[in-house]
Amino acid sequence: MVPLRRFAGLIAATLTLGLPCAASAQDDAACEAQVCASLSVVLKARGERQPLAQSRVIIIPSPEGAEEGPLQPPPPLPENPAWQRVATTDDAGSIQVLDVPSGRVRVIVVAPGYERFEAVVQTGRAKPTTLFVPTSEETSYRTVVETSGGPPRAEVPSQLLSREEIRTLPGSQGDPLRALQNLPGVGRTPGNLGLLILRGASPDQSRVYMGGHALPRAFHVLSVASVFPAEVLDELRLVPGNFDAAYGNATGGVVLIEPRAGRRDGLHGFSEIDIAAASTMLEGPLGKGSFVVGAQRGYADLLLNAADRISERVTGETSSTLRPTYYDYQGMLDFPWKRGTWSVRAFGAGDRLQTPDTDQGALARGGFDYRTSFHRVDAAVRAAQDGWRFWWTPSFRYESGRLFFDAGDQEQIRRDYVLSMRGEMSRRFSRRFTWLLGTDLEVDGFVATSESSLGLPPGTPPSFDRVRGLETALGVYTTAPLDLGRVHLVPGARGNAFTTRTQAAFSFDPRVAATVDVADRWRILAAVGKYSQAREVTETATLNLLDQGASFGDASVFYPPAFTRFQPSVGFAPGNRQLTVRQALHVSLGGEVALDDDVDLEVTAFAREQDNATPTLFDGQRIDFATREHNIGAQALLRKRLTNKLYGWIGYTLMWSQLRFVETAPGEDIPSRPSDFDQRHNFNLVASYILPKNWRIGGRFRVVSGFPFTPVIGSINLAEQRGAVQGRRNEGRLGTFHQLDLRIDKRWIRDRAIITGYVDVQNVYNRQNPEAVLYSADFRRQEDVIGIPIFPTLGLRVDY
């Protein structure tokens, strides 16, 4: 082992020299006795290839007979080296020392967060010598965050996830939105698939914003994955309620995503493959700016088709299993300019779900073909002048949806051409007062066509319908944060206008949030606000994959209503429904305490009261009952943030979500009932730990109340079979869900790449969790339909 006293002496020498290449009189004599040469070295992190800026480099004579390359293990340091040079790397991780004795020299690198590294380097080379410095065990998993700046955003209670947490979180397969499901305030989804249930709100009452513009959908078909990867994110923020006035047309919560700029220190990227999908990304410098390009493709359809071909050869039969496939892509350019930055970004995603083709190339009888896609182009300009900060971002999105049923040759197609825009201006007028003013606009022009032969005599041309329409949503908002010492107030307001071709509706939403710093590590948070969302008037064609009471052999299966959110549908033309606006009141009160520098405890009580603005008349006939949603609960989070070897959290949500009927048909008395997304208890324990030799192990344990469902309470005899008599909606509840997931990662770090292999096992102890109810043919007996059994995912990733 190298004596610490000798190494400390060299470090002390580096701190006493005023110039990076200064030399003592003894050093000058050494240089006079030999021919001097220059030495150029570039330091980069091993595997990541990130430049090591502001790192100390000590140069002394090379050990006698040592070959070029890393010294492993390094020999003892000399008591009094004949000469030494000291330098500090610049932002590019490079040094150049001009007066080094020619020949081989010993280079010692001292960089915080990295192992002490030594190498023998030849002086006098025309090109710099690149040295790859390994990270220390405690920091071998690191995430480089490149913030994009922008106007100040008002503080609201929220949670952030880093890219490293998303990538290594057990049970989420590196998917950003599925990772959010482990935080308090977010409900578990049926079948462990992807939906965002924020504090009991229906998924269509919450929105996901990317770069300031709402995504048309956040998940791929059947919700198997998000429509964007974690690697394009600079920031992923969850705000389950009481969100900022800058965001509207939602009465639940929001997820805010800010795309990141590409790295400028060279070409980097990754490629990853697992049992479900393959993805890749490349980024690097482009002129004075940077670029990022990436893509992902799911290939479950390819695996099922291959299995079908094998089955057909062996048994002569093929499967009628659904064939899902999806893709998404991203492309981003970011450039600086004298007053700020400007960016151009393109995103897109597509999905297809179909039954197998017949030998004739047509859909099998009774089959269907569902396709949907969107493609979006954004621009963003951020600037600062005379104390003002500006942000302007226009966007254009093209959406396409098609739903084809072979039965009756029914086909519905809708194409949307969506123009959206957001602009903000803000200024800090004093230490205590900041003002922000902004507006957002979304204009959706669509064309919907429908063609069907259902019910028409043979040989009759199919019926055809074509409709054009225009829907808009305009918002104007302002916030005025006030810093009053220990009290920080964020009053704000938002005005909304919603229109269709013939109707218009308006709303005004005041909001205010406050934080009080009780002590250095304690603070109280409170917020209240009104939120509005246009209730959709568009008729939809839905593909009923999960019919209630569908035959399953001699039995019938009944699903919780929450499962219907996975039904693919295509929006058609607006009917003659009235345009109305949902209105919700959000209230929250909580506290935060920092138990340690990287350990926080947060507790929040919340309530949401919403008027669903249900239109109750249609052509003079009642079609629905006016309802109000009432959500109340509390959530707690004890979190160890991503530092050194360990990250994790314990999250718990207690919640009641009820639907109340405030207007019913004469003579009817319908009581309140649990909403489709009522989950009384939701407990999550997540932890991930770095082991020696670049191993990581993590686990996730969840206990969640079952979803409500409508039970069968009897049966009636029909001509050929029995029919079910169902009880009141959602008066039954499935059994408790609990599950343990484990993930193990192993990394092999090379100079220019990092190879990661992982296994992610869901439901390790094979818990038989109920997801639906199966009734016997006479409806006298029932048993649970079991969800996903133990399910391992294997993956390989290469970062370079």
Secondary structure, DSSP 8 states (H G I E B T S, - for coil): ---HHHHHHHHHHHHH-SSTT---HHHHHHHHHS-EEEEEEEEEETTT--B-TT-EEEEEE--TT--SEE-SS-----SS-S--EEEE--TTSEEEEEEEESSEEEEEEE-TTB--EEEEEESS-SS-EEEEE-B-GGGSS---------S-----S-EE--HHHHHH-TTTTT-HHHHHTTSTTB---GGG-----BTT--GGGSEEEETTEE-S-SB-GGG-SBSS-GGGEEEEEEE-SS--TT--S-SS-EEEEEE----SSS-EEEEEEESSEEEEEEEEEETTEEEEEEEEEE-HHHHHHHHHHHHHHHHS------EEEEEEEEEEEEEEETTEEEEEEEEEEEEEEE--B-TTSSB-TT-EEEEEEEEEEEEEEEEEETTEEEEEEEEEEEEEEEEEETTTTEEEEEEEEEEEEEEEEEEE-SSSBEEEEEEEEEEEEEEEEEEE-TT--TT---EEEEEEEEEEEEEEEEE--EEETTEEEEEEEEEEEEE-SS-EEEEEEEEEEEEEEEETTEEEEEEEEEEEEE---EEEEE--SS-TTEEETTEEEE--GGGGGG--EEEEEE-S----EEEEEEEEEEEEEEEETTEEEEEEEEEEEEE-----EETTEE-S-EEEEEEEEEEEEEEEEEETTEEEEEEEEEEEEEEEEEE--TT-----EE-TT--SEEEEEEEEEEEGGGEEEEEEEEEE---EE--EEEEEE-SSSEEEEE-STT-EE---EEEEEEEEEEEEE-SS-EEEEEEEEESTT----EEEEEE-TTSS-EEEEE---SEEEEEEEEE-
